[in-house]
Amino acid sequence: MGQKTNMKNNIKDFIVKYWVEIFIFVILTFVIFWHLGKYALADWDEAIYADISRNVLHGNFLTLKWGSWDWFQKPPLYMWIEASFFKLFGVSEFSARLTSALSGLGLSYLIYLIAKEFFNKKVAIFALATVLLNTFLLAWFRFATIDIIALFLNTLAIYFFWLSQNNKKYLIWCFIVLGLAGMAKGPVVIAIGLTFLIYLLLTRQTLTYLKNKYFYIGLAIFLLILLPWHLYMINKFGSNFIDEYFVYQILTRAKEPIEGHFASWLYYPKLILKTFPLCLILFFSVFVPKEKISIKRKEFLFLSIWLVLQYFSIAKVATVLDWYILPVFIPLQILSAAIMVILYEKWKTPGKIFLFLIVLFGVVLCR
C-alpha cells in the first residue's frame, strides 16, 4: 500500500514539475501521428522506400531491391527498420511512415535535452515549443524518408559527444550512433565529425580525446558497424555499386545538380526565413550581455560551429532539395531559444513587450 502511495506521489510530483513539457509533447504527438496513414504514399521516395522495405521481408536483406532491380542508392538501415514495422503491423501507409514519426518525436525530445544541458530548463522549453512552430520540420516528421532518422541519430551523437567532455565513456555511445547514422544515410556523418573536430581544436581538447582509450574503442565499433555492409556490396557488385553509391549519389550530387534540382544561393536562406522566421531573433544577439556569452562560451561556440558547418556543407552541394536543409534547424532553434530567453530576462517591461511582438510576428508568419 505504501509503495503504491509513493508511486502516485512521485507521478504527481513529476507532472507538477514537468507539466509544460508534457503538454507540448502531447500536442506534438497528436500533430505527428494524427491521420499518419490516411493519405497514399508519394510516388517518389515514400513509395520507393516502402517497396524496397517490403522486398526486405522477402529475403532481400543485404542486397536491396526496388522491384526486380538491385538498388544501390542508400545504405539499408532505414529499410530494415521499415521492414520490421511492416512485419509487426502489416504493410500500410502508417507502418511506412512510423520510422519518421518516431524519429521526429525522439528528435524533439533531443532538442529539449540538448537545450537543457547547454543552458537551462527555460531555454529547453522554448526550444521544444519552436518545433511546434516549424511546420516544415513537422511535415517531414510525417513523411516516410531516410532524412529524419538520420537527423535523429546525428543529433543523438551530438548529445553523447557533449556528455563525453565530463565522462569519456559516452564516446562509445557517440560512435555507435554515428555508425548507425552512416548506415542510414552515408555521408551525413561527415559534417558532424568535422563539428566535433573543430570544436575540440578550438577548445584545446584534441589531445585529451586522442589519448583516451574510449576514443579508440568507439572508433573501432564505428568501423565495425559501417564497414561490413559496404565491403560486402563492393565485393559482390564491384564497380556497379561504387559508381552508383559513391560516384553518382555522393560526388556527382555534390558537384552538379542532378535530375533538374538546382536553384540560386538564396534558395535555402529564403526557405529558412519562410518556415522559421523566429530565427530573426539572432540579429538581436548583439544586445546579449558579454558576461552571458562568456559564461556559456563553449555552448555558444559549439552551436555556432554546428550551425555554420551544417549550412555550408549543404549549401555547397550543387543538387538543391528542400529537405537537405533540415539539419540546420536543430542548432538554429536552440540558439534562437537561448537568445530569446536571455533577452527576456535582461530587458525591462517595454523590451519584453517588443520581444513578445517579435515572437507573435514570427508565429503568425510560421503559419
N, C-alpha and C positions, 0 to 999 in steps of 0.2 A: 504493500500500500504506500509506504514511504517513498519507494523508488518511483512509482507512478506519479506521485505528487511532485517529486523533484524534477522528473522529466517534463511534466506540464509547466512547471515554473520556469525551467530552462527554455522551453519553446516560447513561452510568453515573453521572457526577457529578450530572447533573440528577435522576436517580431517587433517588440518595442524599440530595440536598438537599431534594427535594420529595416524599418517599415518603408522608408523611402526607396531603398534599393529593391526590396521585394515588390513594391508597387510597380516600379519601372520594368523589372524583369517579367512580371505578369503581363504587362502591356506588350513588351517585346515578344514574348512567347505567343501571345494571341495574334499579333501582327504577322509574325513569321509563319505560323502554322495554319492560319485561317484559310480554308479552301486551298490548301497547298497542292492537292492533287486534282483540282477541279478542271483545269484547262489542259488541253493537249500539249504534248512536248513540242518545243520549237523544232523545226525540221533541220536545224543545223546542229550545234553542239549537243543540246539535250537529247535529241533522238539518236544521234550518232553514239554518244557515250552509253545510252541505255541499250542499244543494240549490241555494242561490244560487251557490256556487262552481262547481258543475257547469254551471250556466247561463252562467257567465263563459266557459267553454270553447266554448259555442255562440254566442259573439259579443256577449253582454250585458256588455260590459266597463265602460262608464261608467254605464249605467243598470242597476242591479242588479235581478234578478227572482227572486221566490220563486214557483215555479210559473209561472203566467201573469200574476201581478200585479207591478207596479212596487213596489220595496221601498226605502223612504226612511229606515229607522231608524238606520243606521250608515254611516260612510264606507267606502270599498271596499278599503282596503289588505289587511286580513286575508283577504278573499275572493279577491283577486288572488293572494296567496301560496298559499292553499289550492288554488286552481285550478292553480297551477304544479306543486304536488306531485301533483295528480290527473293532470296531463299526463305527469309523469315516471314515476310509479309506479302509475298506474291509480286509478280511483275505488274507494276502500275505507275502512274504519274507520281503518286505520293511517295512510293518507295524510291523512285528515281531521284526525287528532289530532297529526300531525307538527309543525305550526307551534307548537302549545302546548308540546309536548315539547322541541323545540329551544330555544324561548324560555325555558322553565323551566331548562334546563341552562345556558344563557347567563346567565340571571338569577342562578343560584347562583354562577357564576364572578364576576359583578359584585359580589355581596355580599362575596366574598373580596377582590377588588381594592380596593373602597372601604374595607373594614375595614383592610386593609394600608396603604393610602395615608393613612388618618386616624390610625391607631395603630401597629400592628406586626404581625409575622407570627403571633404567638401569638393575638392577638385575631382575626385573619383566619381562622385555622384553626378556632377555636371558633365564630365566626360561620357559617362554612361547615358545620360539624357540626350546628348548630342547624337547618339546612334539613332534614336527615335526621330530626330530631325533630318537625318541624312537618308532621304527616300531612295537615292541612287544605291547606297550601300544595302539598304533593306531589300530592294528589288533583286539584287544579286544573291542575297541570302535565300531567296525563293526560286532560284534558277539552278538547274542541275548542271553545274560546271565545276571544273577542277580548281578554279581560281580561289574559291572561298576556303576549301580545306587546306590549300597550300598557304594561304594567308594566315589561317588559324595556326598552322604548325610553325610558320616563321615567327609569328608573334609570341607563341609559347616558348620558342627557342630564345627569343629576346628576354623574356621574363626569367628564364632559368639562368641566362648569362648574367643578368643583373644581380641575381641572388648569389651567383658564384663569386662575386667580389668579397663576400664575407664567409662563404663556405665553398671551397673549390670542388666539393663533391657534386655540386649542381652542374658542373661542366659535363659530367657524364650524361645527365638528362638533356642538357643543351644539345650535345652532339647526336644523341639518339633521335631527338625531334627533328634536327636538321637533316639527318639521314632520311627520315620519313618524308620530310618536305621535298627532298631531292627525288624520292620515289613517287611523289605526287606530280611535281612539275619541274623536274630537272634543274635548269639554270637559275631558278628563283632564289636559291640559297646563296648565290654569289654576292649579291648586294648586301645581304645580312652578314655574311662573313667579312666583307670589307668594312661594314659599320663597326663590327667588333674590333677589327684590326686598327682602324684609325682612332677609335676611342682609346684603346689600350696604349697606342703610341703617344697620344696627346696627354694622357694621364700618367704616363710612365709606369705602366703596369705590365708591359710586354714580357720582360724577363721573369717577373713573378709567375706569370702563366706558363711560360716556356720551361721553367724549372719544376713545375708541378706535375706529379705523376698522373693526376686525374685528367690533365690535358691530353696526354698520350693514350690513356685508356679510352677516353671519349672519342678521340680521333680514330683509333683502331675500330671501335664499334661503328662509327660513322661510315667508314670504308666497308665494313662487313655488311652493313645494311644496303649501301649504294652500289657496290661493285658487282656482286654475283649476277644479278639480272642483266646488267649491261654487258658483262663479259659473256654471258650465255647467248645473248642476242647477237653480239658481234661474231662469236664463234659459229653460230648457226646460220646467220644470214649475210655475214661479211659486209661487203660494200653497199649492198641494198639497204641494210639497216643504217649504216654510217651516213650514207648520202641523204636519206630521208630524215633521220632522227637528229643528227648533229649538223649536217651541212645546210639542209633546206630549212628545217624548223627552228634552228638557232642562229646560224651565221647569216643565211640569206634573209631571214626576217629582220635581223639587226641592220643589215647593210642596205636593203632596198625594200620598198613597200610591195608586199605580195598580195595577190587576189584583189587588187584595187584599193587596199586600205592605206590611204595616205591623207595627210592634212597639213596645215601650216603649224608653225611652232606655237601659235596662240591657242591651238585647239584644246590642249589639256588645261592651261590656266582658265580658259573660259568655262570648261566643264566643271572644274573645281569650284569656281565662283558661283556658277549656276546651281550646283547641287548642295554646296555647303558654304553659303555666303557668310556664316558666322566666323569663318577663318579671317575675315577682315579685321577682327579684333587684334590680330598680330601686329597691325600697324600702330596700335596703341601701346605696344610693349615699351616704347620709348619713355612712357610715364611710369614704368615699373621701377621702384627704388633700387639702387645699385646693391644695397645690402641684401635685398630679397634674391637677386640674381647670384650674389656671391655665396649666400647660404646654400643655395641649390645649384651651385655651379656645375657639378658633374651631371646632374639630372638634365639641366637645360642644354648642356653640351651634347650629351648622348642623344636627346630628342632632336636637336638640330642636325647632327650628323645623320641620324636615321632618316629624317625628312628629306634632306638635301640629296643624299645618295639614292634613296628610293626614287625621287623625282627625276633626277638626271639619268639614272640607269634606264628609266622608262622613256624619257624624252629623247634620248639618243637612239632609240630603236626606230628604224625607218618605217616599219609597219605600225600604223596607228589604229588602235582599237580601244573603245570606251573602257572596257574592264581592265586594261593594263594599268590604269591609274589607281585602282582600288587600294594597293598597299600604301599609297601616300596619305590616305585619310586617317590611318591609325595614329601616327605621331602628330599629324595635324590637329586632330580632335583633342588629343591630350594636351598639346601645347596651348591650344585655344582656351581650353577649360582652365588651365593653370593661370594664364594671363587674366582671364575674366575674374576669377576668384581673388587674385592678388589686387586687381584694380578696385573691386568691390569693397575689399577690406580697407583699402587705402583712402579712397575718395569719400568725401562728406556727402550729405544728402543731395545737393544739386548734381554732383558727379554720379551718384548712384542712379538718379533719375535718367541722366543721359545714357548711362550704361544699360539701363533697362530698355530704353528706346532703341538702342543698337541691337540688343538681343531680340526685341519684338520685331524689328525690321528684318533681321536675319531669319526669324521663324516664319514670317509671312512669305519671304522670298523662297524659303525652303519648300513651301507648299507648291 
